[in-house]
């Protein structure tokens, strides 16, 4: 349990640090090693994809985009319309799309607009 907490804490600290490191195109991080493998967590914020409400974890090599085959389908949430993935909750931060290059591991959040 303590090990899980410590790993989660370290992961969250790295997200906070690297979310502030983006270029003018919305690309995140500072690592230029193209062999490095990053993971992006897609937080569904109460939504689901095909009935599955678990967050999605998708990997991408450093400096590359997440290919269409692995980029999550738009989630659904009763009473809401999906507005895209953002680097911060509530639709703030930068929008993350399937053309955004990934340079570090981080989390993006589903943004929902009430119907």
Secondary structure, DSSP 4 states (H G I P E B T S, - for coil): -HHHHHHHHHHHHHHHHHHT-B-TT--B-S---TT-EEEEEEE-TT-BBTTB-SPEEEEEETTBPPPTTTSPPPPB-TTEEEEEEESSGGG-S-EE-TT--B-S-EEEEEEEEE-
